[in-house]
Every structure is written in structure tokens, then in C-alpha cells.
């Protein structure tokens, strides 16, 4: 198998905790992708896989190379072409095949990556196969002398299949929007894969679609496809106000995350969306479990309990959420980053399904969205604040020491450091990929939140 002779340092730069991601071609290229495809098949033992890709200029070539590597190692390859990440998860679940999605999500255009899953959309992370894949590629490319894995006796076949219609039908089967009042919906796809999936999913529904930046363009000419950054939803907020839309939706580059804007153009927190969807899912399955990470609002477990469900708190990150979903049989899970997970979607994350739930809730009653979500928005939150530090461990330890002996506080280290009082909590986590500490604070009132926020930031940035 052709290869360029990767080094261990190369792989350490691109193989992350949950996926593969790096600059193309500086950090990885099609030769790398080909080896990764062969290793993926070797580690999973798959006789067939499914692959898809986003709209980045480098995505088609990387996807084909990965497929070549997989086929050379004996696996049949189903190519579904352009798709969102949750559409790839759908294909993995529908076909019961391991899958590979080529995308760098919201990262700039020069990046690309791979999100991997086993059959049924089960996640592949550092401790569930990704580390083995990396080690195998390192073995094959040691000192640049090897030629890669031996070619299988039977080379796999490569076929194409379009699953977009099946994906849309499955989502619409899970949420009934046929009887809602007509809604005007502004959607900012950010030139990402939402421009591919939204028209098909919304087709035939009582929704008037106002499309912003639906042209697929992996150079992101209008703004970054990262709605978590307030700068990237400015256009959507303005469009909602100008047109009198009932709701605004913004998708990230690979369209697995969905952010919501109300009729005033004001952002709705992902915690409020998590609580709203949890309430709807629990109405279908009373007493079920709902997963939430340790940075979602206090309102989430409160609403889950009020709805007769059982909240389970977990670490941040899709692999941890999906693991807990499978372990507990949870019906739904939500994160502060606008990732939403559904048992009826193979425990995988799909922002589109969350969006359909919000549209159904809004269109099923007469009030505007701001009034509908007000009951879920109970506390004052800081949002995520990043601080660049020289020594993450030392700064986090200084914060821990400052609060460790104070009366009335509880400290836990489920994910970073969480300090909780009766009136507030904060979480401080280290980034896995950058020299950053990430702070989230919530309190019963704005003044208390700002006081705690500023106190912790002084300790972090001292």
C-alpha cells in the first residue's frame, strides 16, 4: 500500500481524544487517510463499512483514500457522499456498519478530520479503538521503512448509496409536525452541511424556510460555521428581527449541532433546549433516564425530576455521553455545547432531531418561543470563558486550594473541578488540545454569578 512514511509525532498531532483532526496537507494527507482506513478495518474486524464527507475541498479525496485502504484490507465500502455527521450516524445504524465521517466540524477551512464509529453508531475514541488504530499505523510506518499492511486476498467492493431521503423520513417519524401551526423559520447553515440536509428534512412540513448561506462552501466565505461563537449568529439574529420569523436555527459545519434563536433574535441556551426536549421525551416514556453533562444548568436535572425522570450527570464529551446512554438505557442526553443525543437515534447526537422537537413544541401552542422557554431558563450563567495559561495543572490546583477548606462548599472532579454552594456553582476544565482553562459559572442571580466569575478568573489569570 502506498504511503509517505508518517512519524509518531505526525500522528500525535492529529489523533485526538475523540477523533482525527489536523491541517491538510501539512499534518496529514490522502496517504495518511489510506493507512487509517486499513487500520480501522483491522481494529474493528469489519467486513464492510460506510463512509461520508462534508463540503470541505479536501474531503472527497480523503474519503476515497480511506475507502481504498479499507477495501485493500478486505472490507466492502458503501460511500454515501455528501452528508451531515448525524446522517453518517444514521447510515451506520440503518446498515449496521462501522462508519467514518470526514469533517473538521466548525474548524477553519484548512482543517479536516475523521469521526469514527462502530456498527450502530457506537463511538470510537482513544480508549475504544482510536488508540489501537494510531498504534497500528505507527507500526506500519515505523521509520518510514514499512509499506503498510499486506493486501487482503479478497479486495473489498466500493458502492455508492444515497441515504438522505431515508434519514429525513426517519427523523420525521420520531417527531410529528403535521398538525403544528405554520411557522416562519430562519436557518443559517453557515455554508455547511445544513444546506444539504435541511431542505429535504423540512420538505412538506408547515414551515416557511428562510435560508441563509445554504450554498455548500468549505471555505466558509460568510462566517465560521461555529454558532457557539456569538459573532457567527449575528446575521441570523438580524434576519429573525427583520423578517418577524418565529424562530432561528443555526447549524455548525457538519450540522450535528443546532443552536436556537427566539423571535426577538435572542439566543436560547442549549441547557434550556435540553430541558425542553427532555420534558417531551419523558412524556413518551415516563420514568426514563436523561443524561446531562456537568456544565448544563441546574434547570436540566430539575425539569427531568419534575417530569418524573431520572437525571444522570456525566463528563463532557460525546463518548462519555454515549457510553452512559448505552449503560443506563437513557432516552435522551444533552450538553451545554448543543449536542443532543437520542435513544431512538442509536444513542448518537443529532441537532436536526432536537430542532424538530423545538419546532413541534413551538408550533403546538400559540405563545412565542421566548415565553415557551422561559420556564427552563431559571438561573444566571456566564457562558464558557477561556483563559490561556502557561501551566493548566498549576492554575487549576491554585483554584482548588482557594476553595478546598471553605465551609458550605462541595468539590468534585468528575470532569475538571466543580465547586458547588447553595447559591452557585462553577466548573473549571482544561482543554485537551490547547493551553486553555475553560470556566463556566451559574448562580441564582446575576450579581452572584459575576462575583464568583471574577473571583475565579483572578485566580486563574494571576
Secondary structure, DSSP 8 states (H G I E B T S, - for coil): -------HHHHHHHB-SSSEEEEBTTTB-HHHHHHHHHHHHHHHT-SEEEEEE-S-TTHHHHHHHHHHHHHHTT-EEEEEEE--HHHHHHHHHHHT-EEEEE--TTS-TTEEEEEEEEGGGEE--IIIIIHHHHHHHHHHTGGGT---S---SS---EEE---HHHHHHHHHHHS--TTS--EEEEEE-TTSTHHHHHHHHHTTSSEEEEEES-S--TT-SSS-S-TTSGGGGHHHHHHHHHHT-SEEEEE-TTS--EEEE-TTS-EE-HHHHHHHHHHHHHHHSTT-EEEEETTS-HHHHHHHHHTT-EEEEE-SSHHHHHHHHHHHT-SEEE-TTS-EEEGGGTT-B-HHHHHHHHHHHHHTSSS-HHHHHGGG--SEE---EEEE-S-HHHHHHHHHHHHTT-TT-EEE-SSSEEEE-SSEEEEEEE-SSSSEEEEEEEESSHHHHHHHHHHHHHHHH-
